[in-house]
Amino acid sequence: MKPFLGSFVLPAFLLASTALSANAQKEETSCRACQRLPKCLEDSSVNYEELWKCMTNANLGDPPDNVNSIADLEDWCCEKCLDLGDLPYCQEGKPTGSPSKSPAPSQSPSPTFDCAGECCDCIHTCTIQPDPHYTVWDNTYYDFQGGCDQYAIKNDIIEVQIATRPRSTYSTITQVTVLMKNTSESFKIAAGGAPPTANTIVTGATYSNTGNVHTIDFSGVPSFIKITEWGSNLSLQVVGHGTIFSNSEGMCGSWDLGGVRKSDGTVYSTAGGWAATALTSFPLANSWKIPPPPANQLLIPALDIGGNPICDASKICGPGSAFPCNAVRKLQADKKCKKRCNTIDDEAFADACRLDIKNTGSKSWACQPSYLEPVLEKASPCDFNKPDDEKCKPKKDRKEGYLCHRLGGTCETECKDKAPPGYTCLKKLCNDEKKPNEPGPEDPFFPEARKKKKCECMVPLPCNKK
């Protein structure tokens, strides 16, 4: 046999494999450099180019093309190095769909987040009033008529804990605790005045009391918490500002993402209005159940004989039920209430009033203070960051940041199929997320790659966010 004297050509699939292997090796080297980023940042005077040299021992040339600052370099590392474990400067080891808001000291006397996202100056409202009706940050609403000690609002700065108790035809808030976590200062109240109201909040906020209204005003920001006593009930009204309430979750909903989620992040559907959600909301409340003391800071926690929290779906109280019928609401005499539900300005609150009357037979609900003096800021869908499709990531502009998120949108594959009424799909604002060694659409051995699903920004219309 004659020896082969011609040139040897690798098959196309082996060339592709070799190229992918080289790319994967380069990626791994870059990610090892990213793990050295915190150490290199100890020199506070370093710029991003010097930081890159320190990270790579000057062995990988210039910084990546899309990196023009230390923040860009951190973003680049978080996006590229998802498989090497949690990097200390990435939330949960990967980039998130919402802006980073980590607690930090503020020049304001109020404890605030060092907030760099598009909703730091947002004002949203949450109202929880007897029955109880929950109107959350994005103005969606639902009912929970059982008894449970719950987190209404929870982040690294503030907790608002509430107790709901059944009254047989409805339920109501009977206790509220506001806890400032940085200082351990608190305000605590129970309906009926026993035990007495207690307040130690003096740092970054001012407590005041006028008659049956208790107010906590936060210093330096247009934000307050208002608690009103009415009969043997409490209503909670919160005007929240992003510098304090960013990242909060709980029965008041998700500040960053909108809507309502269980404590494990599962979305709870508020479809169906007040009456329908009363039948489905117990798993939500149970997920936000407050553990026993010291976590539970209410004046009278609901605990069983073994010291475990009690959370029950029923609005029935009394013998054989989870809760006794203590302090049954003293309904205002009908003849003293000259108002009707149709005089309430907000239609959702008017519907809640009608449901109250249907449940109890008393027309006095039309005079409830939180209906007559509502705290309600209309929220824009552009203020909330919905999670992106895990294979579809937003493009980042050097000056404007994540444009899709700034428009109130999310990056989605098959956007046109997923978009609900009132939404549209915008091109060129998102990037497909490819895994290492994943064949590209140009690979002739993978024809399905040529049918790659488009990655587009699903955005609500109209959207006034600029």
Backbone torsions as a table, in degrees:
resi	resn	phi	psi	omega
1	MET	NA	132.1	178.9
2	LYS	-74.0	139.9	176.9
3	PRO	-65.7	147.4	178.9
4	PHE	-77.9	120.3	-175.1
5	LEU	-109.1	-5.0	-178.2
6	GLY	-81.7	178.8	178.2
7	SER	-76.1	150.1	-179.4
8	PHE	-105.0	128.8	-179.4
9	VAL	-116.0	123.9	177.7
10	LEU	-67.0	141.9	174.0
11	PRO	-58.4	154.1	-176.0
12	ALA	-58.2	-40.4	-176.5
13	PHE	-69.0	-30.0	176.9
14	LEU	-73.5	-37.0	174.7
15	LEU	-60.2	-45.1	179.9
16	ALA	-62.0	-42.7	179.7
17	SER	-62.9	-41.1	179.7
18	THR	-64.9	-42.1	179.8
19	ALA	-64.1	-42.7	179.4
20	LEU	-64.2	-38.6	178.7
21	SER	-62.2	-42.1	178.8
22	ALA	-64.5	-41.0	179.3
23	ASN	-64.9	-41.1	179.6
24	ALA	-63.4	-39.0	179.4
25	GLN	-65.0	-41.7	178.1
26	LYS	-64.0	-40.6	178.5
27	GLU	-61.3	-43.2	-179.4
28	GLU	-63.8	-39.9	178.0
29	THR	-62.8	-43.5	179.3
30	SER	-62.3	-39.4	-178.6
31	CYS	-69.9	-34.0	173.9
32	ARG	-63.8	-35.7	176.3
33	ALA	-64.4	-39.9	180.0
34	CYS	-61.5	-32.1	178.7
35	GLN	-68.6	-18.4	177.7
36	ARG	-91.0	-2.7	-175.9
37	LEU	-58.0	-48.0	-179.0
38	PRO	-57.5	-40.5	179.7
39	LYS	-63.7	-42.9	-179.3
40	CYS	-68.2	-24.2	-179.4
41	LEU	-78.2	-5.9	-180.0
42	GLU	-62.1	-25.2	172.4
43	ASP	-84.6	102.2	-172.5
44	SER	-67.3	-15.0	-176.6
45	SER	-89.7	-2.4	-174.7
46	VAL	-71.6	142.7	172.2
47	ASN	-98.1	177.9	-171.8
48	TYR	-66.6	-32.2	179.2
49	GLU	-69.7	-43.3	177.0
50	GLU	-65.8	-35.6	178.3
51	LEU	-63.4	-41.8	179.0
52	TRP	-62.7	-42.7	178.6
53	LYS	-62.6	-41.8	179.0
54	CYS	-63.1	-44.2	-178.5
55	MET	-63.6	-38.7	-172.9
56	THR	-101.6	3.3	-174.4
57	ASN	54.9	30.4	178.9
58	ALA	59.9	27.5	-176.9
59	ASN	-102.2	-6.7	-176.0
60	LEU	-115.7	16.9	176.3
61	GLY	75.5	-149.5	-176.8
62	ASP	-75.2	161.6	175.5
63	PRO	-61.1	160.1	176.8
64	PRO	-55.7	154.2	-173.6
65	ASP	-59.4	-35.8	-174.9
66	ASN	-90.3	12.7	-179.9
67	VAL	-105.8	120.4	-179.9
68	ASN	-132.7	9.6	178.9
69	SER	-161.4	169.9	176.8
70	ILE	-64.2	-38.2	178.3
71	ALA	-62.5	-40.9	177.3
72	ASP	-62.1	-39.0	-179.3
73	LEU	-65.8	-40.4	176.6
74	GLU	-63.4	-43.5	178.1
75	ASP	-60.4	-43.0	-179.2
76	TRP	-60.6	-44.6	179.0
77	CYS	-63.0	-43.5	-178.4
78	CYS	-64.0	-35.6	-178.4
79	GLU	-76.9	-34.7	-174.0
80	LYS	-85.5	-23.6	-166.3
81	CYS	-119.1	56.4	-177.3
82	LEU	-76.9	-18.8	-171.2
83	ASP	-101.7	6.0	-176.8
84	LEU	-106.3	19.9	179.9
85	GLY	89.4	176.1	-175.9
86	ASP	-71.1	122.7	170.3
87	LEU	-85.6	141.9	-170.3
88	PRO	-65.5	-21.0	-178.0
89	TYR	-101.9	8.5	176.1
90	CYS	-110.3	130.7	175.7
91	GLN	-67.2	122.4	-177.8
92	GLU	56.7	22.4	175.7
93	GLY	76.5	10.9	-179.2
94	LYS	-156.5	159.3	178.2
95	PRO	-68.0	147.6	-179.1
96	THR	-111.3	164.7	178.9
97	GLY	-78.7	-9.9	-179.2
98	SER	-116.3	157.7	-176.9
99	PRO	-63.0	152.9	177.0
100	SER	-76.7	129.0	179.3
101	LYS	-138.5	88.9	-178.4
102	SER	-97.8	145.0	-179.4
103	PRO	-61.4	140.1	178.8
104	ALA	-158.1	153.9	176.5
105	PRO	-59.5	149.2	-178.1
106	SER	-126.6	155.3	174.3
107	GLN	-69.4	-23.7	177.5
108	SER	-72.1	146.5	176.2
109	PRO	-66.0	-19.9	176.0
110	SER	-79.0	143.5	172.9
111	PRO	-66.7	127.9	-177.5
112	THR	-137.4	164.3	172.1
113	PHE	-83.9	144.8	169.4
114	ASP	-78.7	84.7	-164.2
115	CYS	-97.1	125.8	-177.3
116	ALA	-119.8	10.2	-176.4
117	GLY	-92.8	-178.1	-175.1
118	GLU	-79.1	-6.7	-176.9
119	CYS	-118.5	26.4	179.3
120	CYS	-67.7	-32.1	-179.3
121	ASP	-98.4	9.1	179.5
122	CYS	-68.1	148.6	171.1
123	ILE	-120.6	121.1	176.2
124	HIS	-125.5	161.2	-177.7
125	THR	-126.8	151.0	173.8
126	CYS	-135.8	132.7	177.7
127	THR	-128.8	130.8	173.1
128	ILE	-126.7	114.8	-173.6
129	GLN	-131.5	162.3	-170.8
130	PRO	-49.1	140.6	176.3
131	ASP	128.8	-14.5	-38.6
132	PRO	-80.4	145.7	175.9
133	HIS	-102.1	128.5	-178.4
134	TYR	-109.1	117.3	172.4
135	THR	-112.1	118.1	-164.8
136	VAL	-101.5	-178.5	-170.4
137	TRP	-53.0	-37.7	-177.0
138	ASP	-95.4	15.5	176.7
139	ASN	76.1	1.7	170.6
140	THR	-73.9	164.4	-173.4
141	TYR	-150.4	160.1	-178.5
142	TYR	-161.9	172.3	178.5
143	ASP	-118.4	145.9	164.1
144	PHE	-137.9	119.3	-172.8
145	GLN	-113.9	23.4	176.5
146	GLY	-98.3	-164.1	178.2
147	GLY	-119.9	127.4	-175.7
148	CYS	-168.5	144.1	167.5
149	ASP	-87.2	120.0	-169.4
150	GLN	-130.1	153.8	166.1
151	TYR	-82.2	113.5	173.2
152	ALA	-78.6	-42.8	-178.8
153	ILE	-140.4	136.0	-177.5
154	LYS	-152.5	119.2	167.4
155	ASN	-146.6	-163.6	-175.7
156	ASP	-79.1	-8.2	-178.3
157	ILE	-106.2	-41.8	-169.8
158	ILE	-138.6	146.6	168.7
159	GLU	-128.0	135.3	169.4
160	VAL	-117.5	112.8	-179.7
161	GLN	-104.2	138.9	178.2
162	ILE	-131.1	152.9	171.5
163	ALA	-115.1	127.5	171.6
164	THR	-109.1	142.7	-178.8
165	ARG	-135.3	140.7	-178.5
166	PRO	-73.2	149.8	178.4
167	ARG	-128.3	19.2	177.3
168	SER	79.4	-43.2	174.6
169	THR	-105.1	-8.2	179.8
170	TYR	-167.5	-178.4	172.0
171	SER	-128.3	170.2	-178.4
172	THR	-153.9	161.8	170.4
173	ILE	-76.3	130.0	177.0
174	THR	-114.4	-15.7	-179.9
175	GLN	-146.3	148.1	172.9
176	VAL	-139.4	136.1	170.8
177	THR	-127.9	129.4	173.6
178	VAL	-108.6	119.3	-176.3
179	LEU	-117.8	121.5	173.9
180	MET	-90.2	110.2	-166.9
181	LYS	-73.7	-26.8	-179.9
182	ASN	-71.7	-27.8	-175.6
183	THR	-116.6	-9.1	-175.3
184	SER	62.7	17.9	174.0
185	GLU	-80.8	151.0	-173.9
186	SER	-150.9	159.4	168.5
187	PHE	-123.5	132.3	-176.8
188	LYS	-134.4	135.3	179.3
189	ILE	-144.3	144.8	173.6
190	ALA	-127.8	139.7	179.9
191	ALA	-61.1	141.4	179.3
192	GLY	90.7	-10.2	173.2
193	GLY	81.7	9.6	178.3
194	ALA	-133.7	117.6	-4.1
195	PRO	-68.9	164.3	-174.1
196	PRO	-67.4	155.5	176.7
197	THR	-60.0	139.1	-179.4
198	ALA	-131.5	133.9	178.5
199	ASN	-135.1	132.7	172.7
200	THR	-127.0	8.7	-177.8
201	ILE	-76.2	115.2	178.3
202	VAL	-135.6	-14.1	-175.8
203	THR	-98.1	115.1	175.4
204	GLY	76.5	6.2	179.9
205	ALA	-158.9	157.8	-179.8
206	THR	-124.2	129.0	177.0
207	TYR	-96.5	137.6	175.4
208	SER	-140.8	156.4	-178.4
209	ASN	-138.7	123.4	175.7
210	THR	-127.4	106.5	-178.1
211	GLY	61.2	-119.7	-177.9
212	ASN	-98.2	15.7	-178.3
213	VAL	-113.5	127.2	178.6
214	HIS	-115.7	129.5	-174.6
215	THR	-130.5	135.8	172.2
216	ILE	-115.3	110.8	179.5
217	ASP	-98.8	125.9	178.7
218	PHE	-84.1	135.8	-174.6
219	SER	-74.3	134.4	171.6
220	GLY	82.7	-5.3	178.7
221	VAL	-137.5	149.9	179.4
222	PRO	-78.1	74.7	-172.3
223	SER	-147.8	137.6	178.3
224	PHE	-155.1	163.2	173.4
225	ILE	-120.8	127.5	-177.4
226	LYS	-121.6	126.0	179.6
227	ILE	-121.3	123.8	-175.8
228	THR	-117.4	130.2	174.4
229	GLU	-90.2	133.4	177.8
230	TRP	-145.9	108.7	-171.5
231	GLY	64.0	-128.0	176.9
232	SER	-107.1	34.4	-179.1
233	ASN	-126.0	158.4	172.2
234	LEU	-123.5	144.0	168.9
235	SER	-118.0	146.1	-178.1
236	LEU	-117.6	125.0	177.4
237	GLN	-128.0	126.1	-176.5
238	VAL	-125.7	126.4	167.3
239	VAL	-103.7	107.5	-173.3
240	GLY	-100.9	143.3	175.2
241	HIS	-114.3	143.2	-173.6
242	GLY	-57.7	-29.1	-178.6
243	THR	-68.2	-18.7	179.6
244	ILE	-110.6	-37.8	-170.1
245	PHE	-102.2	-1.0	176.0
246	SER	-55.5	146.6	179.5
247	ASN	72.5	4.4	-177.4
248	SER	-79.1	146.1	175.2
249	GLU	-132.7	172.7	178.5
250	GLY	135.7	-164.0	-178.0
251	MET	-68.1	-18.0	173.5
252	CYS	-81.0	0.4	176.9
253	GLY	96.7	-173.8	-178.0
254	SER	-99.7	115.6	-179.5
255	TRP	-62.5	-43.9	-174.9
256	ASP	-79.2	-38.8	-170.0
257	LEU	-102.2	-15.9	-174.9
258	GLY	77.8	167.3	-179.2
259	GLY	69.9	-165.0	-177.7
260	VAL	-128.1	137.6	-179.3
261	ARG	-132.9	148.1	171.1
262	LYS	-69.3	170.0	-176.0
263	SER	-64.6	-20.4	177.0
264	ASP	-89.4	4.7	177.6
265	GLY	94.1	-5.7	179.0
266	THR	-66.7	132.6	-178.5
267	VAL	-71.8	134.7	173.5
268	TYR	-101.3	130.2	-178.8
269	SER	-83.8	126.5	176.8
270	THR	-96.2	12.1	-179.6
271	ALA	-63.8	142.1	174.7
272	GLY	106.6	-8.7	176.6
273	GLY	79.9	-170.1	-172.9
274	TRP	-58.5	-55.7	-172.1
275	ALA	-64.5	-41.1	-177.3
276	ALA	-67.9	-41.6	-177.4
277	THR	-71.8	-22.6	176.3
278	ALA	-60.1	-24.4	-178.5
279	LEU	-88.0	-12.9	-172.6
280	THR	-121.6	-2.7	-167.8
281	SER	-90.8	-5.8	-178.3
282	PHE	-59.9	-45.0	177.7
283	PRO	-58.0	-33.1	176.4
284	LEU	-64.3	-52.0	-179.5
285	ALA	-62.0	-40.6	-179.6
286	ASN	-63.2	-33.1	179.4
287	SER	-70.4	-28.2	178.9
288	TRP	-99.1	16.5	176.6
289	LYS	-60.4	135.2	-178.3
290	ILE	-81.6	131.2	176.0
291	PRO	-62.1	169.2	179.8
292	PRO	-61.2	164.9	174.5
293	PRO	-53.8	145.8	13.1
294	PRO	-84.3	-5.8	178.9
295	ALA	-62.3	-42.7	179.2
296	ASN	-77.6	114.2	-177.0
297	GLN	-107.0	12.7	176.3
298	LEU	-69.4	155.3	-178.1
299	LEU	-64.7	-36.4	-179.7
300	ILE	-132.9	87.6	-179.9
301	PRO	-64.5	150.4	176.1
302	ALA	-91.8	105.2	-177.1
303	LEU	-131.3	145.2	175.5
304	ASP	-83.7	-174.9	-176.4
305	ILE	-60.3	-31.6	179.8
306	GLY	-85.0	3.5	179.4
307	GLY	83.1	15.5	179.6
308	ASN	-94.3	147.7	-179.3
309	PRO	-63.4	142.6	175.2
310	ILE	-102.3	125.8	175.4
311	CYS	-138.9	119.3	-171.1
312	ASP	-132.9	143.5	-175.0
313	ALA	-81.3	-17.6	-170.4
314	SER	-83.3	144.3	172.6
315	LYS	-92.6	3.9	178.5
316	ILE	-84.8	132.9	177.3
317	CYS	-120.4	168.6	177.4
318	GLY	109.4	-168.9	-176.9
319	PRO	-55.0	133.4	-179.5
320	GLY	82.7	-2.7	179.4
321	SER	-106.5	168.5	-177.1
322	ALA	-68.0	-28.1	-176.5
323	PHE	-129.6	146.0	173.3
324	PRO	-75.2	168.9	179.7
325	CYS	-93.6	55.9	179.9
326	ASN	-73.2	142.7	171.8
327	ALA	50.0	51.1	177.3
328	VAL	-58.2	136.9	-171.4
329	ARG	-55.3	131.8	176.6
330	LYS	-85.8	94.8	-178.0
331	LEU	-64.5	135.7	177.7
332	GLN	-63.4	138.6	-179.7
333	ALA	-57.2	134.0	-176.3
334	ASP	-57.3	-35.7	-176.2
335	LYS	-69.2	-19.3	178.9
336	LYS	-85.6	-13.3	179.4
337	CYS	-104.4	109.6	-176.9
338	LYS	-94.0	0.1	-176.3
339	LYS	-94.0	164.9	176.0
340	ARG	-129.3	161.1	-176.7
341	CYS	-60.1	-31.7	-177.8
342	ASN	-72.3	-4.4	174.8
343	THR	-90.1	-6.1	178.3
344	ILE	-78.3	127.5	-171.6
345	ASP	-64.3	-48.7	-176.8
346	ASP	-76.8	126.2	-173.9
347	GLU	-65.3	-37.3	179.2
348	ALA	-64.5	-41.7	177.6
349	PHE	-67.7	-35.5	176.7
350	ALA	-63.2	-40.9	176.8
351	ASP	-64.3	-38.2	178.1
352	ALA	-63.5	-40.6	177.9
353	CYS	-60.9	-44.5	179.4
354	ARG	-62.2	-38.8	178.2
355	LEU	-66.1	-39.0	177.0
356	ASP	-58.1	-45.5	-178.9
357	ILE	-65.7	-40.5	178.4
358	LYS	-62.0	-40.7	-176.9
359	ASN	-72.7	-34.6	-170.9
360	THR	-110.8	-20.7	-176.7
361	GLY	79.9	5.2	-179.2
362	SER	-108.9	131.6	179.8
363	LYS	-84.6	-1.4	-176.3
364	SER	-68.5	-14.7	-179.3
365	TRP	-60.6	-25.9	179.7
366	ALA	-64.8	-13.7	178.7
367	CYS	-103.5	9.2	178.6
368	GLN	-61.9	131.2	-174.4
369	PRO	-57.3	-38.1	-176.8
370	SER	-72.2	-17.1	171.2
371	TYR	-81.7	-40.0	-176.4
372	LEU	-76.0	-32.2	179.3
373	GLU	-125.3	70.7	-175.8
374	PRO	-70.2	149.9	171.2
375	VAL	-111.3	103.1	-172.6
376	LEU	-148.2	112.6	175.4
377	GLU	-103.7	119.1	-179.9
378	LYS	-65.7	123.9	-175.7
379	ALA	-94.7	145.0	174.4
380	SER	-93.7	140.2	175.7
381	PRO	-62.4	-16.8	179.8
382	CYS	-74.0	-11.0	-177.5
383	ASP	-84.4	-4.0	-173.3
384	PHE	-122.7	138.8	-179.5
385	ASN	-99.4	106.9	177.0
386	LYS	-79.9	146.6	-178.9
387	PRO	-63.4	137.6	178.0
388	ASP	-75.2	158.0	167.4
389	ASP	-58.9	134.6	-173.2
390	GLU	-64.4	-16.6	177.5
391	LYS	-103.9	12.5	-173.0
392	CYS	-142.4	108.8	-171.6
393	LYS	-114.6	150.5	-179.1
394	PRO	-73.9	144.7	171.3
395	LYS	-75.9	148.4	-179.2
396	LYS	-113.8	122.8	175.5
397	ASP	-86.5	142.5	-175.8
398	ARG	-59.7	-35.0	-176.3
399	LYS	-101.4	-36.7	-171.1
400	GLU	-96.7	-9.3	-179.3
401	GLY	77.8	-147.8	-177.2
402	TYR	-82.0	100.9	-172.2
403	LEU	-63.8	-38.7	-179.8
404	CYS	-61.1	-43.3	179.9
405	HIS	-68.2	-36.2	179.7
406	ARG	-66.3	-22.7	175.9
407	LEU	-89.4	5.4	179.9
408	GLY	79.5	17.9	-175.2
409	GLY	-105.9	180.0	173.6
410	THR	-134.9	152.2	178.4
411	CYS	-87.2	126.3	-173.6
412	GLU	-136.3	140.0	165.0
413	THR	-81.4	153.3	-176.8
414	GLU	51.7	43.8	-174.8
415	CYS	-55.5	-45.3	-175.4
416	LYS	-63.2	-30.2	177.9
417	ASP	-77.0	-29.8	-175.9
418	LYS	-89.2	-24.7	-170.4
419	ALA	-63.9	122.3	176.8
420	PRO	-78.8	173.1	176.1
421	PRO	-55.9	139.2	-179.0
422	GLY	90.5	3.6	179.4
423	TYR	-122.7	154.4	174.8
424	THR	-135.5	169.3	-177.3
425	CYS	-114.7	124.3	-179.6
426	LEU	-108.2	136.6	-178.7
427	LYS	-88.2	164.0	170.8
428	LYS	66.1	19.1	176.1
429	LEU	-112.0	-1.7	-176.0
430	CYS	-136.3	156.8	177.6
431	ASN	-119.7	141.6	171.3
432	ASP	-70.2	139.9	179.4
433	GLU	-94.7	110.1	178.6
434	LYS	-101.9	136.8	177.4
435	LYS	-82.4	155.3	175.4
436	PRO	-55.6	139.7	179.3
437	ASN	70.2	6.5	177.3
438	GLU	-79.4	131.5	-178.3
439	PRO	-64.1	140.0	177.6
440	GLY	-81.7	170.8	-176.2
441	PRO	-67.9	-15.7	-178.4
442	GLU	-85.2	-6.0	-175.8
443	ASP	-69.8	116.0	-176.0
444	PRO	-68.6	-16.0	-178.7
445	PHE	-87.1	-2.5	179.1
446	PHE	-129.2	77.7	-176.4
447	PRO	-61.9	-25.5	179.2
448	GLU	-66.3	-22.8	178.8
449	ALA	-65.7	-26.8	179.7
450	ARG	-70.6	-15.1	177.9
451	LYS	-99.8	31.5	-175.4
452	LYS	-56.4	134.3	-179.9
453	LYS	-71.7	138.0	-176.9
454	LYS	-72.1	146.4	179.3
455	CYS	-111.5	111.7	-175.0
456	GLU	-131.9	164.9	-178.8
457	CYS	-92.7	115.1	177.0
458	MET	-89.2	114.6	-169.6
459	VAL	-128.8	141.6	179.6
460	PRO	-74.1	150.4	175.3
461	LEU	-124.1	139.7	-11.4
462	PRO	-75.8	159.3	-178.5
463	CYS	-133.4	111.3	-174.4
464	ASN	-90.1	0.1	-178.3
465	LYS	-65.8	130.3	179.4
466	LYS	-106.1	NA	NA
